[in-house]
Amino acid sequence: MTAHGNRLAGLGLKRLGMAGIGLARLGLVWLGVLLLGGVAAAQFGRGRRWEFRPDQVNRGDVPVWQNPKGFERDVFTFTRVRYSSFRERGPGKWLTDYPDSDLNFSFRLQQLTALKVDPHGKILELTDPDLADFPFLYLIEPGQLIFSDAEVLALRKYLLNGGFLMVDDFWGENEWENLHQELLRVFPGQEPQELPLEHEIFHLVYDLKKKPQVPSIHAYMNGLVTERHDAQEPHYRALFDPAGRMVVLICHNTDLGDGWEREGLDAGYFREYAEKWSYPMGINILTYAMTH
């Protein structure tokens, strides 16, 4: 899987201030978002092998926290989609950045907000009968995925019943066109719409002044902000259901998940991308999904 660097102590999300919000959706309650004074960040769990049991994965030094007894199911669970493409060799592209991105993002949600969060996260297939229990899904590297017919039907049902899908980490026009065609199978005739910077998703918690483009750590180390010649501009496109509710947010020509995964690998990458863009945009997206 991914290569990890040495621990960097003393990095902090000191500038991630959060305004109070009252939120309630799909049985998950946000009591408000706490103002962050200063947090010492540490690089979480490096050099681990991949596993598919989130509750058994080697967490490295990502803390495990306890939610109130009796409310274990009344928490937000970061849920990654395991899609059926690319099972021929290895775990598949759906597993990119796992587990560090999921663990780190979940920890930051627990740390920076009043949201109660499952410390382990979840991996589910779109056809899993428990899918409806998890209102927010994260799907990564869809540039070559092909949904099965069963996945198309299951995803359509999930979205129409109130679910939300975030798509991340794919680059260039060919990968966009592939995902575009797959989403047309889910909602025939419904075209994704480019969101303007004025849309509230860029300002709901963190007031972002531009659409984030987060390079992979490897691109960053080579002085690049994009991974392909035809991926110069980040795109944030939304797919709306027939009733007009945003059901899919597509983060194209950017890699928010690498900012979560690699927060402790390099101090410059942390300050310039993880702290400034990946975590704020991720929290904005999640807040929007859970309040609309």
Secondary structure as UniProt FT lines:
FT   TURN            9..10
FT   STRAND          11..12
FT   TURN            14..15
FT   STRAND          23..25
FT   TURN            26..27
FT   STRAND          28..30
FT   STRAND          40..41
FT   TURN            54..56
FT   TURN            60..61
FT   TURN            69..70
FT   TURN            72..73
FT   STRAND          79..81
FT   TURN            85..86
FT   HELIX           93..95
FT   TURN            96..99
FT   HELIX           100..112
FT   STRAND          122..124
FT   TURN            126..127
FT   TURN            129..130
FT   HELIX           131..133
FT   STRAND          136..140
FT   TURN            143..144
FT   HELIX           149..160
FT   TURN            161..162
FT   STRAND          164..168
FT   HELIX           172..186
FT   TURN            188..189
FT   STRAND          193..194
FT   TURN            197..198
FT   HELIX           200..202
FT   HELIX           217..221
FT   TURN            222..223
FT   TURN            229..230
FT   STRAND          235..240
FT   TURN            242..243
FT   STRAND          246..252
FT   HELIX           256..261
FT   TURN            262..265
FT   HELIX           267..269
FT   HELIX           270..278
FT   HELIX           279..291
//
